[in-house]
Amino acid sequence: MTNRMRLWVRCCSVAVVISLFVGVWLATRRQSKLNILIVTLDTTRADRLGCYGYAQALTPAMDSLAASGTQFDRAYASAPLTLPSHATLFSGLYPPEHGLHANGQNSLAEQVPVLAEILQKQGYATGGFVAAFVLDSKFGLDRGFGTYDDRLSDDPHPGHDALHRNRPGNLVVDSALKWLSLNDKQPFLCWVHLYDPHFPYIPHQDDFGNRFVDRPYDGELAFVDQQLKRLVDHLKSRSLDQKTLIVVVGDHGEGLGDHGERTHGNMLYNSCLNVPLIFALPNSSSLPRRVAEPVSLTDVFPTILDCLELSPPQPVSGRSLKPALRGQPVSSGACYSETDEPFHAARCSPLQCLITEQWKFIRTPRQELFDLKNDPQELKNLAAAHPEQVQRLSDLLVKLEQGMTRRDAPQAKLSPAEERALNTLGYTGRQSDPDAVKAQGNLPDTKDMLPYFNQCDDALKEMTFKNYSGAEKILKPVVKAAPSYFEARCSLGVCYYSQKKYSEAATEYQKALEMGASPATVNIQLGMARVMLKDYEAALGNFSEALTLQPEDPEIHYFLGFTLQKLKRFSEAMAEFDQALELNPQFAPALKAANELSRRLDPATP
């Protein structure tokens, strides 16, 4: 062998050794990265968990994580709604900054960096498993997830409207565990969303007997805790628990009657904003750490990145809480929250609040100030007694808002059926800008509307059981006392229509439309009432207006064709039936109507 050949062999051998070394080094580096498991608990109040002091709770899995991790006693959601709150969790931004203020309307803008996208670029396997339509991929939180399981075909209640389709937590966790089993050879980010504590609550008697029959909300939390235990047990069975940061966090709370609010969305009291937040960081002290300072869900995103020695690619409103996970103190910061829901439901004033270590200020027509140190239940409004404190916090809130870089979020692409379902709930009224309307002044205070919101809920329950006369008796006084509550008017219109009181239904739909209710769906409802009154010309105008707003909806084309047929405009009617079938070839009413009209126009048609 020549010297040149010997040199070549040595070089090849060295190259092979270096290649093997680099491969082992990269594999080791990949394995040394911290895994992330995020479990978001929908509609979960912190004060209904055992680790937060609730004696009647059955939440051993959460209690155990809190005992070995870091529990934040005063973590505040940025909004009492699922989509805006989750967008805050994964971006570190407040709703005005990421642009999502409501459920079911907009999609997160591409320009907003999110956690999954960042970690996917770092070589992480990324899987998201959500339990409800409000987090469907069309709303933009799927970005960066290699797997995003938002399938709701296994919803045990397929009759749910589009916004409230969901599936139970055990099915969500089944899917997540299957994915984890296939993706634990590389660092992973796994997000599991559990929707079960959302109304309506069930006591889970199959799991707990009669223990929660009188406390079904607590039963939902116990069921969710079981699902969390399944995830933690899986990590332990694969020796992944010491390589995984576990974050358990609520997206918002639930009123449960506090301050007159039964569910959530309309108010900014702690019952709906103070949520559980637990970080279980591996290889940290086994001593439990509880943090009393107020923190925001904006802090979750930068904290997770800091634990991975990464920084947010753009400025965020949150700050890293990593020092607290190591037992070090964190400074107290001001937290912002908001809700526009009252405006969209009944043209009441939107709410914004600022929370400091001692005080909470809620900006509303009748401003509220609470001393959280001495009145954590927010029972005594001190605004009149401390005007100087109101002014200071009001100025601080304005300054915080002025420092935000506001973004608009693009409209989500919904199917016609989803559009109709959301419109029925009043959601397309959101096209109005609450800030612009608020500037006009004289908007009602949401506190005054809470009794009517609750009565409307009672009426909707009656309507669920087709007790339209009973619902009518509830709604008529509501509409009289709160004439701007157009959602109540729409529900009253449905009650009238279902009892064949078509003239009264048309009157309510017309008033609701004039007040800013969902123009597409209410025009359809008004058009149908006018058809029953044989006022076909007026109905034609309603269906035509609805079609300009939702041109891809086959049902509107069908309604329009039906009305044109009544006006003996047969060729135009056939064109609408054909258009409906082009959009949905299986749409049976349009198919039947087109066949019948064809035979009428041409008796030779088979």
Buried (B, 14 or more C-beta within 10 A) or exposed (E): EEEEEEEEEEEEEEEEEEEEEEEEEEEEEBEEBBBBBBBBBBBBBBBBBBBBEBEEBBBBBBBBBBBBBBBBBBBBBBBBBBBBBBBBBBBBBBBBBBBBBBBBBBBBBEEBBBBBBBBBEEEBBBBBBBBBBBBBBBBBBBBBBBBBBBBBEEBEEEEBBBBBBBBBBBBBBBBBBEBBEEBBEEBBBBBBBBBBBBBEBBBBEEBBEEBBEEBBBBBBBBBBBBBBBBBBEBBEEEEBBEBBBBBBBBBBBBBBEBBBBBBBBBBBBBBBBBBBBBBBBBEBEEEBBEBEBBBBBBBBBBBBBBBBEBEBEEEBBBBBBBEBBEEEEBEBBBBBBBBBBBBBBBBBBBBBBBBBBEBBBBBBBEBBBBBBEEEBEBEEBBBEEBEEBBEBBBEBBEEBBEEBEEBEBEEBEBEBBBBBBBBBBBBBBBEBEBEEBBEEEEBBBBBEBBEBBBBBEBBBBBBEEEBBEBBBEBBBEBBEBBEBBBBBBBBBBBBBBBBEBBEBBBBBBBBBBEBBBBBBBBBBBBBBBBBBBEBBEBBBBBBBBBBEBBEBBBBBBBBBBBBBBBEEBBEBBBBBBBBBBEBBEEBEBBBEBBEEBBEEEEEEEE
